[in-house]
Amino acid sequence: MSRKHTQSKHTARPASHQRQKIHKQNLTWVWVGLAVLLVVFAGILLIRPGATTSVEITPAQAYEKIQQGAFVLDVRSQEEWDQFHIAGSTLIPLDQLQNRLDELPKDKEIVVVCLSGHRSQNGTTILQQAGFTRIFCLSGGLQAWTEAKYPVEGNVP
């Protein structure tokens, strides 16, 4: 009888040890899973603002913002800007924008414009990633602006 008792003690120890080992492995997997979820969640938060905080506005809304002192950023090329542009706008071509962010006011609303609206959307993304928060994209670009008969400097082709 003492043999059985001795054997059960020996078998109980390894079973308890095995349970502890399995418990530690399970805890490790729980922590790994939580870390993966945290990384995914952080990635979503980093990507989401760039995709959702840009606001497209109509020419009428842009005109009103400009009248209230918004900064107008034109992201077209120098040649396009020389043809015509919104009075008082600042030209920073899209391919130079990342390197010239320090020229933009952080304390004003910024209306980003281009010819059709596509480049200005890319411009707003660059600005958002750089930490600008009050950014608006002129929907339809300067084509929509001129069709709505808002003023420009230069000659519209």
N, C-alpha and C positions, 0 to 999 in steps of 0.2 A: 504494500500500500504506500509506503514511503517513496517507492520508485515512481508511482503514478503522480504523487504529489510533487516530487522533484521534477518530473518531466513536464507537468503542466506549468510549473514556474518557468522552466526554460522556454516553453512554447509561448507562454504569455508575454515574456519579455520581447522576443522577436516580433510578435504580432503588434504589441504596443509601439515598438520602434518603427515597424512598417507603417502603422497608422500615422505616426508623427512625420515620417518621411513623405508620405502621400499628402498630408495636410500642408507641409511646407511647399511641396511642388504645386499644389492647388493655389496657395497664396501667391506664389511667384507668378503663375499664369493670370491670376486676377490683377496683380499689379501691372503686368505687361499689357493686359487688355485695357486697363485704365489709362496707361501711358499712351497707347495707340489712339484711344478715343480723344484724349486731350490734344494730341498733335493734329488729328483730323479736325476737331472743333476749332482750334487756333487757326488752322489753314482756312477754314470756311470764313471765320471772322476777318481774316486779312484780305481775302479775295472779295468778299461780299461788298465792302464799302466802295471799292473801285467800280463795281458793277451797278450799284443801286443808288448812289447819292447824286449822280449827275442828273440835272433837271433840264429837259429840253423846253425851250420857251418859244413862243411865236414872235414874229417881228414886232407886233404891237407891244407884247410884254417886254421885249428887249429894248424897244424905244423908250418905254416908261422907265426901265431901270437905268438906262443911259442918262435920261433927263434927271434922274435922282442921284447921279454921280457914280454909277457903276464904271469900272475899268473895262475898256473894250480891248480884247486881245485878238488880233488877226493872225492866224497861223498859216496863211497862204505864202507863196513865194514873193520875193521882192518885185518881180516883174508884174505879177497879178496885182499887188498892192499899188504899184505905180499907175496902173490903169485906172483903178477906182477903189475907194475904201470909205468906211464910215469916218466922218470927221472926228478927230481926237483919238482915233484908235491907235494902238501900238502894235507894230509889226514884230513878231518873233516867229519866223518860219518853223513849222512843226519839227523839222529835223534838227533845229537848234534849241528847241524849248527846254529839254532836259538840262542843258548846260547854262541856261539863262534864267532860271527860276528866281534868282535873287533880284531880278529887275521887276518882279511883280509884287503888288501890294498884298499883304496878308490881312489887312484890316478893311478891305473893300470887297463888294461883290464883283465877280469877274464874269463878263459875257464873252465867251469864246466863239469866234466866227471864222468861216472859210467860205468857199464859193457855194458848195452844195450841202454842207452839214456833216460830211463824213470825216474830214480831217479834224474838225472842231470836236467831234466825239472822242477821237484819239487824244486830242489835246486835253480835254477834261479828265481823261483817265490818267494822263501824266501828272496833271495838277493834283488830283486826288491822292495819288500814290506819294506825292511830295508833301502832303498834309494840308493842302488848301481845302476849305470846306464850303465856301460860298461861291460855287461855280455854276454857270448856266451855259447851255449850248444853244446857239441860234438854230432852231429847226428850219431846215431848207436852205440855210446859209444866206449869203448875199443875193443869191438868185431870188429867194422868197422876199428878202428885204426890199430889193428894187421893184419886184412885182407889186409889192404893197405900197409903192411910191414913197418910201422913206428916203431921206436925203443921203447923198454920197458926194464925196469930192472926186473929181475926175470924170471920165466918160465911160459909161457902161457900154461894153461891146454889143 
